[in-house]
């Protein structure tokens, strides 16, 4: 895990700004919790549990909090959902969330909930086990199958996204992680997912591409790429879609 002063500074500043909201708990999950964090590449995935209901006043405070952080390095990577003691249960419930530098509502999925119970990092307050209901194996498996079938499989049929690094990375890694979870109930890191993908029939050049960008060297923005790299980006999109479509179909058929 590569975590430097910039990450710690942002987390400390975030917790300082939270004091006015008096959180019951602040947790990290995802790569930071699981030990596969790569500064500047990984998201900072956080959960805050507040004591009371989230009304207009709280909404305003959260918006102001994130506005005050906008000059911090890495702030674009900070994602946080705000729960309360009364709303932590129910994976279908939508919660106030800051991500992609805006406020909206989304669920805290069974995968995130299991991550919190398994390797959640307590930054402040009570641990997940005292506030968050457990996730059963059946609940986890049902969500993973539904996510592959209803979200990722449909995205494969949409060509526009797959020239973007983030879609290639997430599509391949999420498929491998889903396979591990459905096979033996494990939650694995992105690094473990990349190790697993060749054995699942993923093209070696795709896996090498993701591994290089995540673990070995930075990649130039799309507008700075040379013609041969742009050609590879188009070919990579075709390879990824050609692999993921049938792979997801087989996975869903086996576990539905």
LINHUFEN-V328796 format. One record per backbone hydrogen bond with DSSP energy under -1.0 kcal/mol. NH is the residue of the N-H (numbers start at 1). CO is the residue of the C=O. Records with the same first field share a line. If there is no record, write none. Layout:
# LINHUFEN-V328796
NH: CO / CO
This chain:
# LINHUFEN-V328796
2: 37
8: 4
9: 5
10: 6
11: 7
12: 8
13: 9
14: 10
15: 11
16: 12
17: 13
18: 14
19: 16
21: 18
22: 19
24: 49
25: 49
26: 124
27: 47
28: 121
29: 45
34: 30
35: 31
36: 31
39: 2
41: 38
42: 38
44: 77
46: 79
47: 27
48: 81
49: 25
50: 83
55: 53
59: 55
60: 56
61: 57
62: 58
63: 59
64: 60
65: 61
66: 62
67: 63
68: 64
70: 67
72: 69
75: 72
77: 74
78: 75
79: 44
80: 98
81: 46
82: 96
83: 48
85: 50
87: 84
93: 90
95: 106
97: 104
98: 80
99: 102
102: 99
104: 97
106: 95
113: 109
114: 110
115: 111
116: 112
117: 113
118: 114
119: 115
120: 116
121: 28
123: 26
124: 26
126: 24
130: 127
131: 128
132: 128
140: 136
141: 137
142: 138
143: 139
144: 140
145: 141
146: 142
147: 143
148: 144
149: 145
150: 146
151: 147
152: 147
153: 148
155: 151
156: 152
158: 155
164: 161
168: 164
169: 165
170: 166
171: 167
172: 168
173: 169
174: 170
175: 171
176: 172
177: 173
178: 174
179: 175
180: 176
181: 177
182: 178
183: 179
184: 180
185: 181
186: 180
193: 189
194: 190
195: 191
196: 192
197: 193
200: 197
201: 198
202: 197
207: 203
208: 204
209: 205
210: 206
211: 207
212: 208
213: 209
214: 210
215: 211
216: 212
217: 212
224: 221
225: 222
230: 226
231: 227
232: 228
233: 229
234: 230
235: 231
236: 232
237: 233
238: 234
239: 235
240: 236
241: 237
242: 238
243: 239
244: 240
245: 241
247: 243
248: 244
249: 245
250: 246
251: 247
252: 248
253: 249
254: 250
255: 251
256: 252
